């Protein structure tokens, strides 16, 4: 399985856009410089009052499909 490490700093207000249906995907640069896009809904379990902050490991299949996201 392939993986990337990303650092996220998404405010609670920015993440609210997901609940309003304005945002479907998160697009971010991984630490190695690659751009990655994944469904914003996959981050719901990490949302706090301040939003989403921290480093995350994104695992994906050889076909490029999201398998798992975990906080580091």
Contact map, one row per residue, 1 for C-alpha under 8 A:
111000000000000000000000000000000000000000000000000000000011110000000000
111100000000000000000000000000000000000000000000000000000011110000000000
111110000000000000000000000000000000000000000000000000001111000000000000
011111000000000000000000000001110000000000000000000000001110000000000000
001111100000000000000000000001110000000000000000000000111100000000000000
000111110000000000000000000111100000000000000000000000111100000000000000
000011111000000000000000000001100000000000000000000011110000000000000000
000001111100000000000000000100000000000000000000000111110000000000000000
000000111110000000000000000000000000000000000000001111000000000000000000
000000011111011000000000000000000000000000000000001110000000000000000000
000000001111111000000000000000000000000000000000011100000000000000000000
000000000111111100000000000000000000000000000011111100000000000000000000
000000000011111110000000000000000000000000000000001000000000000000000000
000000000111111111000000000000000000000000000000001000000000000000000000
000000000111111111100000000000000000000000000000001000000000000000000000
000000000001111111110000000000000000000000000000000000000000000000000000
000000000000111111111110000000000000000000000000000000000000000000000000
000000000000011111111111000000000000000110000000000000000000000000000000
000000000000001111111100000000000000000000000000000000000000000000000000
000000000000000111111110000000000000000000000000000000000000000000000000
000000000000000011111111000000000000000000000000000000000000000000000000
000000000000000011111111000000000000000000000000000000000000000000000000
000000000000000011011111110000000000000100000000000000000000000000000000
000000000000000001001111110000000000001110000000000000000000000000000000
000000000000000000000011111000000000111110000000000000000000000000000000
000000000000000000000011111100000000111100000000000000000000000000000000
000000000000000000000000111110000011110000000000000000000000000000000000
000001010000000000000000011111000011100000000000000000000000000000000000
000001000000000000000000001111111111000000000000000000000000000000000000
000111100000000000000000000111111111000000000000000000000000000000000000
000111100000000000000000000011111100000000000000000000000000000000000000
000110000000000000000000000011111100000000000000000000000000000000000000
000000000000000000000000000011111110000000000000000000000000000000000000
000000000000000000000000000011111111000000000000000000000000000000000000
000000000000000000000000001111001111100000000000000000000000000000000000
000000000000000000000000001111000111110000000000000000000000000000000000
000000000000000000000000111100000011111000000000000000000000000000000000
000000000000000000000000111000000001111101000000000000000000000001000000
000000000000000000000001110000000000111111100000000000000000000000000000
000000000000000001000011110000000000011111110000000000000000000000000000
000000000000000001000001100000000000001111110000000000000000000000000000
000000000000000000000000000000000000011111111000000000000000000000001000
000000000000000000000000000000000000001111111110000000000000000000001000
000000000000000000000000000000000000000111111110000000000000000000000000
000000000000000000000000000000000000000001111110000000000000000000000000
000000000000000000000000000000000000000000111111000100000000000000000000
000000000001000000000000000000000000000000111111111100000000000000000000
000000000001000000000000000000000000000000000111111100000000000000000000
000000000001000000000000000000000000000000000011111000000000000000000000
000000000011000000000000000000000000000000000011111110000000000000000000
000000001111111000000000000000000000000000000011111110000000000000000000
000000011111000000000000000000000000000000000111011111000000000000000000
000000111100000000000000000000000000000000000000011111100000000000000000
000000111000000000000000000000000000000000000000000111110000000000000011
000011110000000000000000000000000000000000000000000011111000000000000011
000011110000000000000000000000000000000000000000000001111100000000001111
001111000000000000000000000000000000000000000000000000111110000000001111
001111000000000000000000000000000000000000000000000000011111000001111100
111100000000000000000000000000000000000000000000000000001111100001111000
111000000000000000000000000000000000000000000000000000000111111111110000
110000000000000000000000000000000000000000000000000000000011111111100000
110000000000000000000000000000000000000000000000000000000001111110000000
000000000000000000000000000000000000000000000000000000000001111110000000
000000000000000000000000000000000000000000000000000000000001111111000000
000000000000000000000000000000000000000000000000000000000001111111100000
000000000000000000000000000000000000010000000000000000000111100111110000
000000000000000000000000000000000000000000000000000000000111100011111000
000000000000000000000000000000000000000000000000000000000111000001111100
000000000000000000000000000000000000000001100000000000011110000000111110
000000000000000000000000000000000000000000000000000000011100000000011111
000000000000000000000000000000000000000000000000000001111000000000001111
000000000000000000000000000000000000000000000000000001111000000000000111
